Amino acid sequence: MMFDSFSAFLSMDGYGPFVWSAYGFALLVFAWNIIQPGRMRRRVIAEHRRRLIRENNE
């Protein structure tokens, strides 16, 4: 697919907003799938640490 200008590339014959929003949404989903497991891991480790400290103090 060839475009005459960068503006034509961005507009994609009127379908640009749909195409670029789909790419943006996919990028957000990919970022979430990369970031969320790390956050969950840190949360689980912290909770486990608190539980161990509480059990050792009893």
PDB file of N, CA, C, O and CB in Angstrom:
ATOM      1  N   MET A   1       0.851  -1.163   0.000  1.00  0.00           N
ATOM      2  CA  MET A   1       0.000   0.000   0.000  1.00  0.00           C
ATOM      3  C   MET A   1       0.901   1.231   0.000  1.00  0.00           C
ATOM      4  O   MET A   1       1.736   1.383   0.892  1.00  0.00           O
ATOM      5  CB  MET A   1      -0.971  -0.005   1.222  1.00  0.00           C
ATOM      6  N   MET A   2       0.750   2.080  -0.953  1.00  0.00           N
ATOM      7  CA  MET A   2       1.572   3.281  -1.079  1.00  0.00           C
ATOM      8  C   MET A   2       0.718   4.512  -0.764  1.00  0.00           C
ATOM      9  O   MET A   2      -0.449   4.593  -1.147  1.00  0.00           O
ATOM     10  CB  MET A   2       2.189   3.387  -2.507  1.00  0.00           C
ATOM     11  N   PHE A   3       1.317   5.446  -0.071  1.00  0.00           N
ATOM     12  CA  PHE A   3       0.644   6.691   0.277  1.00  0.00           C
ATOM     13  C   PHE A   3       1.423   7.855  -0.302  1.00  0.00           C
ATOM     14  O   PHE A   3       2.648   7.803  -0.412  1.00  0.00           O
ATOM     15  CB  PHE A   3       0.496   6.838   1.809  1.00  0.00           C
ATOM     16  N   ASP A   4       0.705   8.907  -0.671  1.00  0.00           N
ATOM     17  CA  ASP A   4       1.335  10.088  -1.260  1.00  0.00           C
ATOM     18  C   ASP A   4       2.078  10.931  -0.228  1.00  0.00           C
ATOM     19  O   ASP A   4       3.072  11.579  -0.554  1.00  0.00           O
ATOM     20  CB  ASP A   4       0.291  10.937  -1.950  1.00  0.00           C
ATOM     21  N   SER A   5       1.598  10.923   1.020  1.00  0.00           N
ATOM     22  CA  SER A   5       2.225  11.733   2.062  1.00  0.00           C
ATOM     23  C   SER A   5       2.027  11.057   3.415  1.00  0.00           C
ATOM     24  O   SER A   5       1.281  10.088   3.552  1.00  0.00           O
ATOM     25  CB  SER A   5       1.639  13.173   2.077  1.00  0.00           C
ATOM     26  N   PHE A   6       2.714  11.597   4.392  1.00  0.00           N
ATOM     27  CA  PHE A   6       2.577  11.067   5.743  1.00  0.00           C
ATOM     28  C   PHE A   6       1.169  11.308   6.270  1.00  0.00           C
ATOM     29  O   PHE A   6       0.630  10.481   7.006  1.00  0.00           O
ATOM     30  CB  PHE A   6       3.612  11.702   6.679  1.00  0.00           C
ATOM     31  N   SER A   7       0.581  12.424   5.901  1.00  0.00           N
ATOM     32  CA  SER A   7      -0.790  12.730   6.304  1.00  0.00           C
ATOM     33  C   SER A   7      -1.768  11.696   5.737  1.00  0.00           C
ATOM     34  O   SER A   7      -2.694  11.264   6.423  1.00  0.00           O
ATOM     35  CB  SER A   7      -1.182  14.145   5.841  1.00  0.00           C
ATOM     36  N   ALA A   8      -1.553  11.309   4.483  1.00  0.00           N
ATOM     37  CA  ALA A   8      -2.403  10.282   3.872  1.00  0.00           C
ATOM     38  C   ALA A   8      -2.209   8.941   4.584  1.00  0.00           C
ATOM     39  O   ALA A   8      -3.153   8.171   4.759  1.00  0.00           O
ATOM     40  CB  ALA A   8      -2.087  10.140   2.360  1.00  0.00           C
ATOM     41  N   PHE A   9      -0.967   8.684   4.988  1.00  0.00           N
ATOM     42  CA  PHE A   9      -0.691   7.455   5.739  1.00  0.00           C
ATOM     43  C   PHE A   9      -1.452   7.446   7.061  1.00  0.00           C
ATOM     44  O   PHE A   9      -2.037   6.429   7.434  1.00  0.00           O
ATOM     45  CB  PHE A   9       0.821   7.308   5.996  1.00  0.00           C
ATOM     46  N   LEU A  10      -1.448   8.578   7.773  1.00  0.00           N
ATOM     47  CA  LEU A  10      -2.148   8.647   9.055  1.00  0.00           C
ATOM     48  C   LEU A  10      -3.659   8.553   8.897  1.00  0.00           C
ATOM     49  O   LEU A  10      -4.332   7.943   9.728  1.00  0.00           O
ATOM     50  CB  LEU A  10      -1.794   9.932   9.768  1.00  0.00           C
ATOM     51  N   SER A  11      -4.194   9.147   7.845  1.00  0.00           N
ATOM     52  CA  SER A  11      -5.648   9.130   7.665  1.00  0.00           C
ATOM     53  C   SER A  11      -6.137   7.818   7.070  1.00  0.00           C
ATOM     54  O   SER A  11      -7.279   7.425   7.309  1.00  0.00           O
ATOM     55  CB  SER A  11      -6.079  10.282   6.778  1.00  0.00           C
ATOM     56  N   MET A  12      -5.303   7.137   6.306  1.00  0.00           N
ATOM     57  CA  MET A  12      -5.626   5.827   5.708  1.00  0.00           C
ATOM     58  C   MET A  12      -6.994   5.835   5.038  1.00  0.00           C
ATOM     59  O   MET A  12      -7.844   4.990   5.319  1.00  0.00           O
ATOM     60  CB  MET A  12      -5.583   4.728   6.775  1.00  0.00           C
ATOM     61  N   ASP A  13      -7.188   6.786   4.165  1.00  0.00           N
ATOM     62  CA  ASP A  13      -8.434   6.915   3.408  1.00  0.00           C
ATOM     63  C   ASP A  13      -9.671   6.969   4.299  1.00  0.00           C
ATOM     64  O   ASP A  13     -10.718   6.418   3.957  1.00  0.00           O
ATOM     65  CB  ASP A  13      -8.563   5.766   2.443  1.00  0.00           C
ATOM     66  N   GLY A  14      -9.542   7.636   5.441  1.00  0.00           N
ATOM     67  CA  GLY A  14     -10.682   7.808   6.339  1.00  0.00           C
ATOM     68  C   GLY A  14     -10.777   6.759   7.426  1.00  0.00           C
ATOM     69  O   GLY A  14     -11.569   6.912   8.355  1.00  0.00           O
ATOM     70  N   TYR A  15      -9.994   5.702   7.336  1.00  0.00           N
ATOM     71  CA  TYR A  15     -10.044   4.633   8.338  1.00  0.00           C
ATOM     72  C   TYR A  15      -8.980   4.790   9.412  1.00  0.00           C
ATOM     73  O   TYR A  15      -8.876   3.945  10.301  1.00  0.00           O
ATOM     74  CB  TYR A  15      -9.888   3.288   7.668  1.00  0.00           C
ATOM     75  N   GLY A  16      -8.203   5.833   9.349  1.00  0.00           N
ATOM     76  CA  GLY A  16      -7.109   6.052  10.286  1.00  0.00           C
ATOM     77  C   GLY A  16      -7.496   6.012  11.752  1.00  0.00           C
ATOM     78  O   GLY A  16      -6.833   5.334  12.537  1.00  0.00           O
ATOM     79  N   PRO A  17      -8.555   6.722  12.150  1.00  0.00           N
ATOM     80  CA  PRO A  17      -8.908   6.685  13.582  1.00  0.00           C
ATOM     81  C   PRO A  17      -9.204   5.270  14.079  1.00  0.00           C
ATOM     82  O   PRO A  17      -8.861   4.932  15.212  1.00  0.00           O
ATOM     83  CB  PRO A  17     -10.118   7.574  13.841  1.00  0.00           C
ATOM     84  N   PHE A  18      -9.826   4.453  13.260  1.00  0.00           N
ATOM     85  CA  PHE A  18     -10.133   3.087  13.672  1.00  0.00           C
ATOM     86  C   PHE A  18      -8.865   2.246  13.740  1.00  0.00           C
ATOM     87  O   PHE A  18      -8.675   1.477  14.683  1.00  0.00           O
ATOM     88  CB  PHE A  18     -11.141   2.450  12.709  1.00  0.00           C
ATOM     89  N   VAL A  19      -8.007   2.391  12.752  1.00  0.00           N
ATOM     90  CA  VAL A  19      -6.774   1.612  12.691  1.00  0.00           C
ATOM     91  C   VAL A  19      -5.852   1.997  13.844  1.00  0.00           C
ATOM     92  O   VAL A  19      -5.357   1.125  14.558  1.00  0.00           O
ATOM     93  CB  VAL A  19      -6.061   1.824  11.337  1.00  0.00           C
ATOM     94  N   TRP A  20      -5.617   3.293  14.033  1.00  0.00           N
ATOM     95  CA  TRP A  20      -4.677   3.739  15.060  1.00  0.00           C
ATOM     96  C   TRP A  20      -5.220   3.504  16.462  1.00  0.00           C
ATOM     97  O   TRP A  20      -4.447   3.230  17.381  1.00  0.00           O
ATOM     98  CB  TRP A  20      -4.355   5.213  14.873  1.00  0.00           C
ATOM     99  N   SER A  21      -6.526   3.604  16.645  1.00  0.00           N
ATOM    100  CA  SER A  21      -7.076   3.303  17.972  1.00  0.00           C
ATOM    101  C   SER A  21      -6.951   1.807  18.271  1.00  0.00           C
ATOM    102  O   SER A  21      -6.720   1.425  19.419  1.00  0.00           O
ATOM    103  CB  SER A  21      -8.560   3.747  18.062  1.00  0.00           C
ATOM    104  N   ALA A  22      -7.100   0.960  17.254  1.00  0.00           N
ATOM    105  CA  ALA A  22      -6.913  -0.483  17.451  1.00  0.00           C
ATOM    106  C   ALA A  22      -5.460  -0.781  17.824  1.00  0.00           C
ATOM    107  O   ALA A  22      -5.199  -1.595  18.710  1.00  0.00           O
ATOM    108  CB  ALA A  22      -7.313  -1.267  16.173  1.00  0.00           C
ATOM    109  N   TYR A  23      -4.513  -0.121  17.146  1.00  0.00           N
ATOM    110  CA  TYR A  23      -3.106  -0.301  17.506  1.00  0.00           C
ATOM    111  C   TYR A  23      -2.838   0.200  18.926  1.00  0.00           C
ATOM    112  O   TYR A  23      -2.116  -0.447  19.685  1.00  0.00           O
ATOM    113  CB  TYR A  23      -2.197   0.433  16.505  1.00  0.00           C
ATOM    114  N   GLY A  24      -3.404   1.326  19.280  1.00  0.00           N
ATOM    115  CA  GLY A  24      -3.222   1.868  20.620  1.00  0.00           C
ATOM    116  C   GLY A  24      -3.796   0.950  21.688  1.00  0.00           C
ATOM    117  O   GLY A  24      -3.168   0.728  22.724  1.00  0.00           O
ATOM    118  N   PHE A  25      -4.978   0.421  21.442  1.00  0.00           N
ATOM    119  CA  PHE A  25      -5.598  -0.496  22.396  1.00  0.00           C
ATOM    120  C   PHE A  25      -4.756  -1.756  22.548  1.00  0.00           C
ATOM    121  O   PHE A  25      -4.542  -2.233  23.663  1.00  0.00           O
ATOM    122  CB  PHE A  25      -7.024  -0.858  21.951  1.00  0.00           C
ATOM    123  N   ALA A  26      -4.276  -2.299  21.422  1.00  0.00           N
ATOM    124  CA  ALA A  26      -3.432  -3.496  21.480  1.00  0.00           C
ATOM    125  C   ALA A  26      -2.157  -3.210  22.263  1.00  0.00           C
ATOM    126  O   ALA A  26      -1.708  -4.055  23.038  1.00  0.00           O
ATOM    127  CB  ALA A  26      -3.086  -3.989  20.060  1.00  0.00           C
ATOM    128  N   LEU A  27      -1.569  -2.035  22.075  1.00  0.00           N
ATOM    129  CA  LEU A  27      -0.365  -1.663  22.812  1.00  0.00           C
ATOM    130  C   LEU A  27      -0.646  -1.578  24.316  1.00  0.00           C
ATOM    131  O   LEU A  27       0.176  -2.010  25.124  1.00  0.00           O
ATOM    132  CB  LEU A  27       0.182  -0.323  22.297  1.00  0.00           C
ATOM    133  N   LEU A  28      -1.796  -1.026  24.691  1.00  0.00           N
ATOM    134  CA  LEU A  28      -2.169  -0.966  26.103  1.00  0.00           C
ATOM    135  C   LEU A  28      -2.340  -2.365  26.693  1.00  0.00           C
ATOM    136  O   LEU A  28      -1.906  -2.626  27.815  1.00  0.00           O
ATOM    137  CB  LEU A  28      -3.460  -0.164  26.275  1.00  0.00           C
ATOM    138  N   VAL A  29      -2.971  -3.260  25.941  1.00  0.00           N
ATOM    139  CA  VAL A  29      -3.163  -4.632  26.418  1.00  0.00           C
ATOM    140  C   VAL A  29      -1.819  -5.329  26.589  1.00  0.00           C
ATOM    141  O   VAL A  29      -1.598  -6.007  27.593  1.00  0.00           O
ATOM    142  CB  VAL A  29      -4.055  -5.426  25.445  1.00  0.00           C
ATOM    143  N   PHE A  30      -0.920  -5.171  25.622  1.00  0.00           N
ATOM    144  CA  PHE A  30       0.407  -5.781  25.733  1.00  0.00           C
ATOM    145  C   PHE A  30       1.158  -5.227  26.940  1.00  0.00           C
ATOM    146  O   PHE A  30       1.780  -5.983  27.686  1.00  0.00           O
ATOM    147  CB  PHE A  30       1.220  -5.542  24.447  1.00  0.00           C
ATOM    148  N   ALA A  31       1.103  -3.925  27.133  1.00  0.00           N
ATOM    149  CA  ALA A  31       1.787  -3.310  28.275  1.00  0.00           C
ATOM    150  C   ALA A  31       1.204  -3.837  29.585  1.00  0.00           C
ATOM    151  O   ALA A  31       1.948  -4.145  30.515  1.00  0.00           O
ATOM    152  CB  ALA A  31       1.671  -1.764  28.216  1.00  0.00           C
ATOM    153  N   TRP A  32      -0.109  -3.940  29.662  1.00  0.00           N
ATOM    154  CA  TRP A  32      -0.764  -4.457  30.860  1.00  0.00           C
ATOM    155  C   TRP A  32      -0.324  -5.894  31.133  1.00  0.00           C
ATOM    156  O   TRP A  32      -0.070  -6.259  32.281  1.00  0.00           O
ATOM    157  CB  TRP A  32      -2.296  -4.384  30.712  1.00  0.00           C
ATOM    158  N   ASN A  33      -0.234  -6.712  30.079  1.00  0.00           N
ATOM    159  CA  ASN A  33       0.170  -8.106  30.237  1.00  0.00           C
ATOM    160  C   ASN A  33       1.630  -8.243  30.638  1.00  0.00           C
ATOM    161  O   ASN A  33       2.023  -9.280  31.173  1.00  0.00           O
ATOM    162  CB  ASN A  33      -0.077  -8.863  28.956  1.00  0.00           C
ATOM    163  N   ILE A  34       2.429  -7.239  30.396  1.00  0.00           N
ATOM    164  CA  ILE A  34       3.826  -7.266  30.814  1.00  0.00           C
ATOM    165  C   ILE A  34       3.966  -6.727  32.235  1.00  0.00           C
ATOM    166  O   ILE A  34       4.731  -7.280  33.026  1.00  0.00           O
ATOM    167  CB  ILE A  34       4.697  -6.449  29.842  1.00  0.00           C
ATOM    168  N   ILE A  35       3.253  -5.674  32.570  1.00  0.00           N
ATOM    169  CA  ILE A  35       3.409  -4.995  33.860  1.00  0.00           C
ATOM    170  C   ILE A  35       2.674  -5.719  34.992  1.00  0.00           C
ATOM    171  O   ILE A  35       3.223  -5.862  36.084  1.00  0.00           O
ATOM    172  CB  ILE A  35       2.904  -3.563  33.757  1.00  0.00           C
ATOM    173  N   GLN A  36       1.464  -6.170  34.753  1.00  0.00           N
ATOM    174  CA  GLN A  36       0.623  -6.714  35.815  1.00  0.00           C
ATOM    175  C   GLN A  36       1.221  -7.937  36.519  1.00  0.00           C
ATOM    176  O   GLN A  36       1.141  -7.995  37.746  1.00  0.00           O
ATOM    177  CB  GLN A  36      -0.710  -7.077  35.249  1.00  0.00           C
ATOM    178  N   PRO A  37       1.808  -8.907  35.833  1.00  0.00           N
ATOM    179  CA  PRO A  37       2.378 -10.048  36.569  1.00  0.00           C
ATOM    180  C   PRO A  37       3.478  -9.636  37.551  1.00  0.00           C
ATOM    181  O   PRO A  37       3.578 -10.207  38.637  1.00  0.00           O
ATOM    182  CB  PRO A  37       2.935 -11.066  35.588  1.00  0.00           C
ATOM    183  N   GLY A  38       4.291  -8.670  37.188  1.00  0.00           N
ATOM    184  CA  GLY A  38       5.324  -8.186  38.102  1.00  0.00           C
ATOM    185  C   GLY A  38       4.728  -7.534  39.331  1.00  0.00           C
ATOM    186  O   GLY A  38       5.206  -7.744  40.446  1.00  0.00           O
ATOM    187  N   ARG A  39       3.691  -6.748  39.133  1.00  0.00           N
ATOM    188  CA  ARG A  39       3.018  -6.105  40.271  1.00  0.00           C
ATOM    189  C   ARG A  39       2.386  -7.154  41.180  1.00  0.00           C
ATOM    190  O   ARG A  39       2.475  -7.062  42.405  1.00  0.00           O
ATOM    191  CB  ARG A  39       1.940  -5.111  39.777  1.00  0.00           C
ATOM    192  N   MET A  40       1.748  -8.154  40.570  1.00  0.00           N
ATOM    193  CA  MET A  40       1.103  -9.208  41.343  1.00  0.00           C
ATOM    194  C   MET A  40       2.149 -10.026  42.114  1.00  0.00           C
ATOM    195  O   MET A  40       1.913 -10.420  43.257  1.00  0.00           O
ATOM    196  CB  MET A  40       0.277 -10.125  40.415  1.00  0.00           C
ATOM    197  N   ARG A  41       3.285 -10.276  41.494  1.00  0.00           N
ATOM    198  CA  ARG A  41       4.356 -11.035  42.143  1.00  0.00           C
ATOM    199  C   ARG A  41       4.860 -10.291  43.372  1.00  0.00           C
ATOM    200  O   ARG A  41       5.024 -10.889  44.435  1.00  0.00           O
ATOM    201  CB  ARG A  41       5.516 -11.292  41.159  1.00  0.00           C
ATOM    202  N   ARG A  42       5.106  -8.996  43.236  1.00  0.00           N
ATOM    203  CA  ARG A  42       5.564  -8.208  44.378  1.00  0.00           C
ATOM    204  C   ARG A  42       4.520  -8.193  45.496  1.00  0.00           C
ATOM    205  O   ARG A  42       4.865  -8.256  46.676  1.00  0.00           O
ATOM    206  CB  ARG A  42       5.885  -6.774  43.938  1.00  0.00           C
ATOM    207  N   ARG A  43       3.254  -8.111  45.122  1.00  0.00           N
ATOM    208  CA  ARG A  43       2.182  -8.095  46.119  1.00  0.00           C
ATOM    209  C   ARG A  43       2.115  -9.428  46.868  1.00  0.00           C
ATOM    210  O   ARG A  43       1.959  -9.450  48.089  1.00  0.00           O
ATOM    211  CB  ARG A  43       0.828  -7.794  45.446  1.00  0.00           C
ATOM    212  N   VAL A  44       2.233 -10.530  46.141  1.00  0.00           N
ATOM    213  CA  VAL A  44       2.168 -11.855  46.767  1.00  0.00           C
ATOM    214  C   VAL A  44       3.369 -12.065  47.682  1.00  0.00           C
ATOM    215  O   VAL A  44       3.222 -12.591  48.785  1.00  0.00           O
ATOM    216  CB  VAL A  44       2.110 -12.967  45.694  1.00  0.00           C
ATOM    217  N   ILE A  45       4.557 -11.658  47.233  1.00  0.00           N
ATOM    218  CA  ILE A  45       5.755 -11.810  48.062  1.00  0.00           C
ATOM    219  C   ILE A  45       5.625 -10.983  49.336  1.00  0.00           C
ATOM    220  O   ILE A  45       5.959 -11.467  50.418  1.00  0.00           O
ATOM    221  CB  ILE A  45       7.018 -11.390  47.278  1.00  0.00           C
ATOM    222  N   ALA A  46       5.147  -9.751  49.229  1.00  0.00           N
ATOM    223  CA  ALA A  46       4.976  -8.907  50.414  1.00  0.00           C
ATOM    224  C   ALA A  46       3.956  -9.514  51.371  1.00  0.00           C
ATOM    225  O   ALA A  46       4.171  -9.509  52.583  1.00  0.00           O
ATOM    226  CB  ALA A  46       4.541  -7.491  50.007  1.00  0.00           C
ATOM    227  N   GLU A  47       2.862 -10.031  50.852  1.00  0.00           N
ATOM    228  CA  GLU A  47       1.848 -10.652  51.701  1.00  0.00           C
ATOM    229  C   GLU A  47       2.415 -11.891  52.389  1.00  0.00           C
ATOM    230  O   GLU A  47       2.154 -12.119  53.570  1.00  0.00           O
ATOM    231  CB  GLU A  47       0.602 -11.023  50.875  1.00  0.00           C
ATOM    232  N   HIS A  48       3.182 -12.682  51.663  1.00  0.00           N
ATOM    233  CA  HIS A  48       3.787 -13.876  52.232  1.00  0.00           C
ATOM    234  C   HIS A  48       4.782 -13.498  53.342  1.00  0.00           C
ATOM    235  O   HIS A  48       4.832 -14.143  54.389  1.00  0.00           O
ATOM    236  CB  HIS A  48       4.490 -14.697  51.130  1.00  0.00           C
ATOM    237  N   ARG A  49       5.563 -12.454  53.098  1.00  0.00           N
ATOM    238  CA  ARG A  49       6.519 -11.973  54.099  1.00  0.00           C
ATOM    239  C   ARG A  49       5.796 -11.533  55.373  1.00  0.00           C
ATOM    240  O   ARG A  49       6.211 -11.871  56.481  1.00  0.00           O
ATOM    241  CB  ARG A  49       7.352 -10.805  53.530  1.00  0.00           C
ATOM    242  N   ARG A  50       4.704 -10.771  55.201  1.00  0.00           N
ATOM    243  CA  ARG A  50       3.933 -10.332  56.371  1.00  0.00           C
ATOM    244  C   ARG A  50       3.376 -11.525  57.145  1.00  0.00           C
ATOM    245  O   ARG A  50       3.383 -11.532  58.376  1.00  0.00           O
ATOM    246  CB  ARG A  50       2.784  -9.405  55.938  1.00  0.00           C
ATOM    247  N   ARG A  51       2.899 -12.518  56.426  1.00  0.00           N
ATOM    248  CA  ARG A  51       2.340 -13.703  57.072  1.00  0.00           C
ATOM    249  C   ARG A  51       3.422 -14.464  57.845  1.00  0.00           C
ATOM    250  O   ARG A  51       3.179 -14.934  58.957  1.00  0.00           O
ATOM    251  CB  ARG A  51       1.684 -14.625  56.025  1.00  0.00           C
ATOM    252  N   LEU A  52       4.607 -14.582  57.258  1.00  0.00           N
ATOM    253  CA  LEU A  52       5.703 -15.260  57.958  1.00  0.00           C
ATOM    254  C   LEU A  52       6.104 -14.519  59.223  1.00  0.00           C
ATOM    255  O   LEU A  52       6.334 -15.142  60.260  1.00  0.00           O
ATOM    256  CB  LEU A  52       6.912 -15.402  57.041  1.00  0.00           C
ATOM    257  N   ILE A  53       6.190 -13.194  59.149  1.00  0.00           N
ATOM    258  CA  ILE A  53       6.536 -12.393  60.321  1.00  0.00           C
ATOM    259  C   ILE A  53       5.477 -12.535  61.400  1.00  0.00           C
ATOM    260  O   ILE A  53       5.809 -12.661  62.579  1.00  0.00           O
ATOM    261  CB  ILE A  53       6.704 -10.921  59.937  1.00  0.00           C
ATOM    262  N   ARG A  54       4.206 -12.517  61.014  1.00  0.00           N
ATOM    263  CA  ARG A  54       3.111 -12.646  61.967  1.00  0.00           C
ATOM    264  C   ARG A  54       3.149 -14.027  62.636  1.00  0.00           C
ATOM    265  O   ARG A  54       2.940 -14.131  63.845  1.00  0.00           O
ATOM    266  CB  ARG A  54       1.753 -12.419  61.261  1.00  0.00           C
ATOM    267  N   GLU A  55       3.414 -15.094  61.856  1.00  0.00           N
ATOM    268  CA  GLU A  55       3.454 -16.450  62.409  1.00  0.00           C
ATOM    269  C   GLU A  55       4.649 -16.619  63.348  1.00  0.00           C
ATOM    270  O   GLU A  55       4.546 -17.320  64.355  1.00  0.00           O
ATOM    271  CB  GLU A  55       3.518 -17.492  61.276  1.00  0.00           C
ATOM    272  N   ASN A  56       5.779 -15.987  63.031  1.00  0.00           N
ATOM    273  CA  ASN A  56       6.957 -16.099  63.893  1.00  0.00           C
ATOM    274  C   ASN A  56       6.789 -15.312  65.189  1.00  0.00           C
ATOM    275  O   ASN A  56       7.422 -15.646  66.190  1.00  0.00           O
ATOM    276  CB  ASN A  56       8.197 -15.615  63.154  1.00  0.00           C
ATOM    277  N   ASN A  57       5.966 -14.294  65.193  1.00  0.00           N
ATOM    278  CA  ASN A  57       5.739 -13.491  66.405  1.00  0.00           C
ATOM    279  C   ASN A  57       4.728 -14.111  67.332  1.00  0.00           C
ATOM    280  O   ASN A  57       4.620 -13.689  68.484  1.00  0.00           O
ATOM    281  CB  ASN A  57       5.286 -12.109  66.036  1.00  0.00           C
ATOM    282  N   GLU A  58       3.996 -15.077  66.886  1.00  0.00           N
ATOM    283  CA  GLU A  58       2.949 -15.696  67.728  1.00  0.00           C
ATOM    284  C   GLU A  58       3.500 -16.724  68.659  1.00  0.00           C
ATOM    285  O   GLU A  58       2.750 -17.329  69.426  1.00  0.00           O
ATOM    286  CB  GLU A  58       1.888 -16.330  66.877  1.00  0.00           C
TER     287      GLU A  58
END
